[in-house]
Amino acid sequence: MSRVIEKFLKYVKFDTMSDEESTTVPSTSKQLILAEELARELKEMGLQDVSVDKNGYVMATLPANIDKKVAVIGFIAHMDTSSELSGEHVNPKIIKSYDGSDIVLNEEQNIVLRISESPELKDYIGQDIITTDGITLLGADDKAGIAEIMSAVEYLTMHPEIKHGDIRVGFTPDEEIGRGADHFDVKKFNADLAYTVDGGVIGELEYENFNAAGAKVAIKGKSFHPGYSKNKMINSALVANEFMSMLPSNETPATTEGYEGFYHLLSINGGVEETNLSYIIRDFDAEKFEGRKVFLQNVVNKLNEKYGNGTVNIEIKDQYRNMKEKVEPEKYVVDIAFKAMEAVGVKPLVRPIRGGTDGSRLSFMGLPTPNLFTGGHNFHGRFEYISIQSMEKAVEVIVKIAELYSEREK
């Protein structure tokens, strides 16, 4: 078994789910357990300046083995997993030489990873695939990125004949809840550029992402005896239904692709007296993004005109912006990654991220940070899987990027 797979299978056993409702940093203390383990391993490899700060950020340096001045590059991945499905007691399954058929993840509960629902599985016939057992998510987002970075750094320490400049390693908490860059110390990281290893299918190379915001909608109702409530009752749950119906039905995650934006209902909770909705808003185009926020406010205004001021309240908070604005002026960081993929036999797929990474915010903090593939699919759910061969290629790409920068004077 290759080192990257050994590491991956080890890391997914750490439950690192983040918590959007938490006010602590990191949002869950269990992320610190993985942070300390990664720091221990980095020290064992011989890296320098290894640290875990009070907020759970792991940083380390692999010193240069060349004399000339070249760019300091960073590789970054996040430690937390999505809260959409449990990451506790992850039990990975390895499918050797996948034959192209549906994969039974859990026979007892009849949970099946079906070709009809994940047709890209056909691309992995003959390869080895790691899946879940159907009960939890796998955690490839982003334990795969961590394992790939750790394996690449380990490989470089064992192969000093491969020349490289200073390499910085960073692992962040709370990316899944939009806080991964909140306390990232760019000055301490001290890199000229970086790459997040947090993408999906092999070959993905991304330097465009959504502009993103979150919206909390609070609806207040008025409760009366249902037999005597004519012209008195305001059922907040029904007002919530009205709010949802006023949003365009063809602008949801299930109906959009490519550069199309959307409104996504994350949760609904309530009854007659009070109902709360949680949304995320996404669009690549900055002007359209601002228009989406205005549209939501207009919906709120219309409902308040109908039911009375204060019935519906909305709080919208920006989360991150499209990194293209900051990365494109430093396009060489994308070009070198493209060249590295081609050099190791991976076809680059330059495409927008229909999501976000720590790199989107880090780019606006002065650290241009495009995103590299991990090899995973179906993140955040029980049908998550990843190709072993794709993970091994990701390691090769990281090593080749380090090597290419050693040939480019700063």
C-alpha positions as CSV (number, residue, x, y, z in Angstrom):
1,M,0.0,0.0,0.0
2,S,1.4,3.4,-1.0
3,R,2.2,5.9,1.8
4,V,-0.5,8.4,0.7
5,I,-3.1,5.7,1.2
6,E,-1.7,4.7,4.5
7,K,-1.9,8.3,5.7
8,F,-5.3,8.9,4.3
9,L,-6.8,5.8,5.9
10,K,-5.3,7.0,9.2
11,Y,-6.5,10.5,9.0
12,V,-10.1,9.7,8.1
13,K,-10.4,7.9,11.5
14,F,-10.1,11.3,13.2
15,D,-13.5,12.9,13.7
16,T,-12.9,16.5,12.8
17,M,-16.4,17.8,12.0
18,S,-16.7,21.5,12.4
19,D,-19.7,23.3,13.9
20,E,-21.3,26.4,12.4
21,E,-23.2,27.2,15.6
22,S,-20.0,27.2,17.8
23,T,-18.3,30.4,18.8
24,T,-15.0,28.9,19.7
25,V,-11.8,28.7,17.5
26,P,-11.5,26.1,16.2
27,S,-15.3,25.5,16.3
28,T,-14.7,21.9,17.6
29,S,-11.8,20.9,19.9
30,K,-11.5,17.5,18.2
31,Q,-9.9,19.2,15.2
32,L,-7.0,20.0,17.5
33,I,-6.3,16.3,18.0
34,L,-5.6,15.8,14.3
35,A,-3.6,19.1,14.3
36,E,-1.3,17.8,17.0
37,E,-0.8,14.5,15.2
38,L,0.1,16.2,12.0
39,A,2.6,18.4,13.8
40,R,4.1,15.4,15.4
41,E,4.5,13.7,12.0
42,L,6.0,16.8,10.4
43,K,8.6,17.0,13.2
44,E,9.4,13.3,12.7
45,M,10.0,14.0,9.0
46,G,12.5,16.6,9.9
47,L,10.6,19.7,8.9
48,Q,11.4,23.0,10.7
49,D,9.3,25.7,12.4
50,V,6.6,23.2,13.1
51,S,3.8,24.8,15.1
52,V,0.2,24.5,16.1
53,D,-1.2,27.9,17.3
54,K,-4.0,28.5,19.8
55,N,-6.5,28.6,16.9
56,G,-5.5,25.1,15.6
57,Y,-3.5,26.2,12.5
58,V,-0.6,23.9,11.7
59,M,2.4,25.3,9.9
60,A,5.8,23.9,9.0
61,T,8.8,24.5,6.7
62,L,10.7,22.1,4.4
63,P,14.0,24.1,3.9
64,A,15.3,24.6,0.4
65,N,18.1,22.4,-0.9
66,I,19.3,24.9,-3.5
67,D,21.3,28.1,-3.2
68,K,19.6,30.4,-5.7
69,K,16.7,32.6,-4.7
70,V,13.4,31.2,-5.8
71,A,9.8,31.7,-4.7
72,V,8.6,30.3,-1.4
73,I,5.6,28.1,-2.1
74,G,2.9,26.8,0.2
75,F,0.6,23.8,0.1
76,I,-2.5,24.1,2.2
77,A,-5.4,21.7,3.1
78,H,-8.2,21.9,5.7
79,M,-8.6,19.4,8.6
80,D,-12.4,19.7,9.3
81,T,-15.1,17.8,7.5
82,S,-18.6,18.8,6.6
83,S,-21.4,18.8,9.2
84,E,-23.9,17.5,6.6
85,L,-23.2,13.9,7.6
86,S,-21.3,12.4,10.5
87,G,-17.6,11.9,10.2
88,E,-17.4,9.8,13.3
89,H,-16.4,6.1,13.1
90,V,-15.5,6.3,9.4
91,N,-15.1,2.8,8.0
92,P,-13.5,3.1,4.5
93,K,-13.9,0.2,2.0
94,I,-11.3,-0.5,-0.7
95,I,-12.6,-1.8,-4.0
96,K,-9.7,-3.3,-5.9
97,S,-9.7,-3.3,-9.7
98,Y,-13.2,-1.8,-9.9
99,D,-15.3,-3.6,-12.5
100,G,-17.8,-0.9,-13.4
101,S,-20.8,-2.2,-11.6
102,D,-22.9,-0.6,-8.8
103,I,-21.1,-0.7,-5.5
104,V,-23.0,-2.0,-2.4
105,L,-21.8,0.2,0.4
106,N,-24.1,-1.3,3.1
107,E,-26.0,-4.4,2.3
108,E,-28.0,-4.4,5.6
109,Q,-29.4,-0.9,4.8
110,N,-29.5,-1.4,1.0
111,I,-27.2,1.7,0.4
112,V,-25.8,1.4,-3.1
113,L,-23.4,3.7,-5.0
114,R,-25.1,3.5,-8.4
115,I,-23.6,4.1,-11.8
116,S,-26.9,5.7,-12.9
117,E,-26.4,8.4,-10.2
118,S,-22.6,8.7,-10.4
119,P,-21.8,7.9,-14.1
120,E,-18.2,9.2,-13.7
121,L,-17.5,5.9,-11.9
122,K,-17.0,4.4,-15.4
123,D,-13.8,6.5,-15.6
124,Y,-12.3,4.3,-12.9
125,I,-12.8,0.9,-14.2
126,G,-9.7,-1.1,-13.5
127,Q,-8.6,1.3,-10.8
128,D,-8.8,0.9,-7.0
129,I,-11.5,3.0,-5.3
130,I,-12.0,3.9,-1.6
131,T,-15.6,4.3,-0.6
132,T,-17.6,4.8,2.6
133,D,-19.6,2.0,4.3
134,G,-22.8,4.0,3.6
135,I,-23.1,5.3,7.2
136,T,-20.8,8.2,7.3
137,L,-19.0,10.5,4.8
138,L,-15.5,9.5,3.9
139,G,-13.7,12.7,4.7
140,A,-11.7,12.9,1.4
141,D,-12.7,16.6,1.6
142,D,-10.1,17.3,2.7
143,K,-8.2,14.5,4.4
144,A,-7.1,13.4,0.9
145,G,-5.5,16.8,0.5
146,I,-3.7,16.5,3.8
147,A,-2.4,13.0,3.0
148,E,-1.2,14.1,-0.4
149,I,0.7,17.1,0.9
150,M,2.2,15.0,3.8
151,S,3.2,12.3,1.4
152,A,4.8,14.7,-1.1
153,V,6.8,16.5,1.6
154,E,7.9,13.1,3.0
155,Y,8.9,12.0,-0.5
156,L,11.0,15.2,-1.0
157,T,12.8,14.6,2.4
158,M,13.7,11.1,1.2
159,H,14.8,12.3,-2.3
160,P,17.2,15.2,-1.9
161,E,18.2,14.9,-5.5
162,I,14.9,16.6,-6.3
163,K,15.8,20.3,-6.0
164,H,13.3,22.7,-4.4
165,G,13.1,26.0,-2.7
166,D,11.6,26.6,0.8
167,I,8.2,24.9,1.0
168,R,5.6,25.9,3.5
169,V,2.9,23.5,4.7
170,G,-0.3,24.7,6.3
171,F,-3.4,22.9,7.7
172,T,-6.4,24.9,8.6
173,P,-9.5,24.3,10.8
174,D,-13.2,25.3,10.0
175,E,-13.0,25.6,6.2
176,E,-16.3,23.9,5.8
177,I,-18.1,26.6,7.8
178,G,-16.4,29.4,6.0
179,R,-13.9,30.3,8.7
180,G,-10.8,28.6,7.5
181,A,-8.9,31.8,6.7
182,D,-10.3,33.8,9.6
183,H,-7.1,33.4,11.7
184,F,-4.6,32.3,9.1
185,D,-1.4,34.3,9.7
186,V,-0.2,35.1,6.2
187,K,2.8,36.9,7.6
188,K,3.9,34.0,9.7
189,F,3.3,31.6,6.8
190,N,5.8,33.7,4.8
191,A,5.1,32.3,1.3
192,D,5.1,34.1,-2.0
193,L,2.2,32.0,-3.3
194,A,0.4,28.8,-2.3
195,Y,-1.9,26.0,-3.6
196,T,-4.8,24.5,-1.7
197,V,-5.1,20.8,-2.4
198,D,-8.9,20.7,-2.0
199,G,-10.4,20.0,-5.4
200,G,-12.2,17.0,-6.9
201,V,-11.6,14.9,-10.0
202,I,-8.1,14.3,-11.2
203,G,-6.7,17.2,-13.2
204,E,-8.8,19.9,-11.7
205,L,-7.0,23.2,-11.6
206,E,-9.1,26.1,-10.3
207,Y,-8.6,29.8,-9.9
208,E,-12.2,31.0,-10.1
209,N,-14.7,30.4,-7.4
210,F,-18.1,31.6,-6.3
211,N,-18.7,34.9,-4.7
212,A,-20.5,33.7,-1.5
213,A,-22.8,34.9,1.2
214,G,-24.9,33.4,3.9
215,A,-28.5,34.6,4.8
216,K,-30.4,34.0,7.9
217,V,-34.2,34.6,7.6
218,A,-36.2,35.0,10.8
219,I,-40.0,35.0,10.6
220,K,-42.2,36.0,13.5
221,G,-45.8,34.7,13.6
222,K,-48.9,35.3,15.7
223,S,-50.6,32.4,17.3
224,F,-54.3,32.2,18.2
225,H,-56.7,29.4,18.9
226,P,-57.1,27.8,15.5
227,G,-60.9,27.8,15.8
228,Y,-61.0,31.6,16.4
229,S,-58.1,33.0,14.5
230,K,-59.6,34.4,11.3
231,N,-57.8,37.7,10.4
232,K,-55.6,37.3,13.5
233,M,-53.2,34.4,13.0
234,I,-50.0,34.7,11.1
235,N,-48.5,31.2,10.7
236,S,-44.7,31.8,10.4
237,A,-44.2,28.4,8.8
238,L,-46.7,29.4,6.0
239,V,-45.0,32.7,5.5
240,A,-41.7,30.8,5.3
241,N,-43.2,28.7,2.6
242,E,-44.3,31.8,0.8
243,F,-40.8,33.2,1.1
244,M,-39.3,30.1,-0.5
245,S,-41.9,30.0,-3.3
246,M,-40.9,33.6,-4.3
247,L,-37.4,32.5,-5.1
248,P,-36.7,31.3,-8.6
249,S,-37.2,27.5,-8.7
250,N,-34.6,27.1,-11.5
251,E,-31.8,28.7,-9.5
252,T,-30.9,26.0,-7.0
253,P,-27.9,23.7,-6.8
254,A,-29.9,20.9,-8.3
255,T,-30.8,23.0,-11.4
256,T,-27.5,24.9,-12.1
257,E,-24.0,24.1,-13.4
258,G,-20.9,25.8,-14.9
259,Y,-21.0,29.5,-14.2
260,E,-24.6,29.6,-13.1
261,G,-25.4,30.9,-9.6
262,F,-28.0,29.9,-7.1
263,Y,-29.9,30.2,-3.8
264,H,-29.5,27.2,-1.6
265,L,-31.8,26.4,1.4
266,L,-29.6,24.8,4.0
267,S,-32.2,24.4,6.8
268,I,-35.7,25.2,8.0
269,N,-36.9,25.1,11.6
270,G,-40.0,26.4,13.2
271,G,-43.7,26.4,13.8
272,V,-46.6,28.9,14.1
273,E,-44.8,31.5,16.3
274,E,-41.4,31.5,14.7
275,T,-39.6,30.0,11.7
276,N,-36.0,30.3,10.8
277,L,-34.4,29.7,7.3
278,S,-30.8,29.4,6.5
279,Y,-29.6,30.1,3.0
280,I,-26.3,30.4,1.1
281,I,-26.1,32.6,-2.0
282,R,-23.6,31.9,-4.8
283,D,-22.6,33.6,-8.1
284,F,-19.3,33.9,-10.1
285,D,-20.3,37.3,-11.5
286,A,-19.8,40.1,-8.8
287,E,-22.7,42.2,-10.2
288,K,-25.1,39.3,-10.3
289,F,-24.0,38.3,-6.8
290,E,-24.9,41.8,-5.5
291,G,-28.2,41.6,-7.3
292,R,-29.0,38.3,-5.6
293,K,-28.7,39.9,-2.2
294,V,-30.9,42.8,-3.3
295,F,-33.5,40.4,-4.6
296,L,-33.7,38.6,-1.2
297,Q,-34.1,41.9,0.6
298,N,-36.9,42.9,-1.8
299,V,-38.7,39.6,-1.1
300,V,-38.5,40.4,2.6
301,N,-39.8,43.9,2.0
302,K,-42.8,42.6,0.0
303,L,-43.7,40.1,2.8
304,N,-43.5,42.8,5.4
305,E,-45.8,45.0,3.4
306,K,-48.3,42.1,3.3
307,Y,-48.0,40.9,7.0
308,G,-46.6,44.0,8.8
309,N,-43.2,45.4,9.4
310,G,-40.9,43.2,11.5
311,T,-42.6,40.0,10.4
312,V,-39.7,38.9,8.3
313,N,-36.1,39.9,9.0
314,I,-33.0,38.9,7.0
315,E,-29.3,39.1,7.9
316,I,-26.9,38.6,5.0
317,K,-23.2,38.2,5.5
318,D,-20.5,37.9,2.8
319,Q,-18.3,34.8,3.2
320,Y,-15.7,35.0,0.4
321,R,-15.1,36.4,-3.1
322,N,-14.0,35.2,-6.5
323,M,-10.2,34.7,-6.3
324,K,-9.8,35.2,-10.1
325,E,-9.5,39.0,-9.4
326,K,-6.3,38.3,-7.4
327,V,-4.8,35.3,-9.0
328,E,-5.1,36.3,-12.7
329,P,-2.5,39.1,-12.3
330,E,-0.1,36.4,-11.0
331,K,-1.2,33.9,-13.7
332,Y,2.2,32.1,-13.6
333,V,1.0,30.2,-10.4
334,V,-1.7,28.6,-12.6
335,D,0.7,28.1,-15.5
336,I,3.3,26.2,-13.5
337,A,0.6,23.9,-12.0
338,F,-0.6,23.2,-15.5
339,K,2.9,22.4,-16.6
340,A,3.4,20.1,-13.6
341,M,0.3,18.1,-14.4
342,E,1.3,17.6,-18.0
343,A,4.8,16.5,-16.9
344,V,3.4,13.7,-14.8
345,G,0.8,12.5,-17.3
346,V,-2.3,14.3,-15.9
347,K,-4.6,16.2,-18.3
348,P,-5.2,19.6,-16.7
349,L,-8.9,20.6,-16.3
350,V,-9.0,24.3,-15.8
351,R,-12.5,25.0,-14.5
352,P,-14.3,27.2,-12.0
353,I,-14.9,25.9,-8.5
354,R,-18.6,25.6,-7.8
355,G,-17.8,26.3,-4.2
356,G,-15.0,27.9,-2.3
357,T,-11.7,27.1,-0.7
358,D,-9.5,28.8,1.9
359,G,-7.5,29.9,-1.2
360,S,-10.3,32.3,-2.2
361,R,-9.9,34.4,0.9
362,L,-6.1,33.9,1.2
363,S,-5.8,35.4,-2.3
364,F,-7.5,38.5,-1.1
365,M,-5.1,38.5,1.9
366,G,-2.1,38.8,-0.4
367,L,-1.3,35.1,-0.9
368,P,-2.3,34.0,-4.5
369,T,-3.7,30.5,-3.9
370,P,-5.3,28.5,-6.7
371,N,-6.7,25.0,-6.1
372,L,-5.4,21.6,-7.1
373,F,-7.4,18.3,-7.4
374,T,-7.4,15.6,-4.7
375,G,-9.2,12.9,-6.8
376,G,-12.4,12.7,-4.8
377,H,-16.1,12.7,-5.8
378,N,-19.5,13.2,-4.1
379,F,-18.1,15.1,-1.2
380,H,-20.1,15.7,2.0
381,G,-22.2,12.6,1.8
382,R,-22.4,8.8,2.2
383,F,-21.6,8.3,-1.5
384,E,-18.2,9.9,-1.4
385,Y,-15.4,8.0,-3.0
386,I,-11.8,8.6,-4.3
387,S,-9.5,6.8,-6.7
388,I,-6.2,5.6,-5.2
389,Q,-4.4,6.2,-8.5
390,S,-5.7,9.8,-8.6
391,M,-4.3,10.4,-5.1
392,E,-1.0,9.0,-6.1
393,K,-1.0,11.4,-9.1
394,A,-1.8,14.3,-6.8
395,V,1.4,13.6,-4.8
396,E,3.4,13.5,-8.1
397,V,1.9,16.9,-9.1
398,I,2.9,18.5,-5.8
399,V,6.4,17.2,-6.0
400,K,6.7,18.4,-9.7
401,I,5.4,21.9,-8.8
402,A,8.1,22.2,-6.1
403,E,10.7,21.0,-8.6
404,L,9.5,23.5,-11.3
405,Y,9.8,26.5,-9.0
406,S,13.4,25.6,-8.3
407,E,14.1,26.2,-11.9
408,R,12.4,29.7,-11.9
409,E,14.4,32.5,-10.3
410,K,12.5,34.9,-8.1
